[in-house]
């Protein structure tokens, strides 16, 4: 029996995710959220799907995220969910919904992309990547140069 189900969320569509690295050989799941699918482009859906194809043995589902995660837990005989932190408000709502059903959710820290103060986080426009990128690209690119 696997004790944990790894929940892959949009903010960490990475085959080298800390959750996947820490919990090798545990089942992993991604849920295309029915609510969100209606408001995103086909290009974005294809991008997410292509990212998911790089993650070995991931289960891809569609529906209400919290309900699909609970169903995947039961199908895989898991007792808890492991995921990566996200600043997305929708992510936080899903975690609250899971915890209200007494589901243990362990949230691992997200890999640092850029360092932002809490004030900066409040002002970020997370609805479109291009707007977000305009706000963080200078810092992200300077980090990239320092890593090379």
Secondary structure as GFF3:
##gff-version 3
##sequence-region A 1 148
A	DSSP	beta_strand	4	8	.	.	.	ID=ss1
A	DSSP	three_ten_helix	10	12	.	.	.	ID=ss2
A	DSSP	alpha_helix	18	22	.	.	.	ID=ss3
A	DSSP	beta_strand	28	33	.	.	.	ID=ss4
A	DSSP	alpha_helix	34	37	.	.	.	ID=ss5
A	DSSP	alpha_helix	42	53	.	.	.	ID=ss6
A	DSSP	beta_strand	58	63	.	.	.	ID=ss7
A	DSSP	alpha_helix	65	75	.	.	.	ID=ss8
A	DSSP	beta_strand	80	84	.	.	.	ID=ss9
A	DSSP	alpha_helix	89	100	.	.	.	ID=ss10
A	DSSP	beta_strand	104	108	.	.	.	ID=ss11
A	DSSP	alpha_helix	118	123	.	.	.	ID=ss12
A	DSSP	alpha_helix	129	147	.	.	.	ID=ss13
###
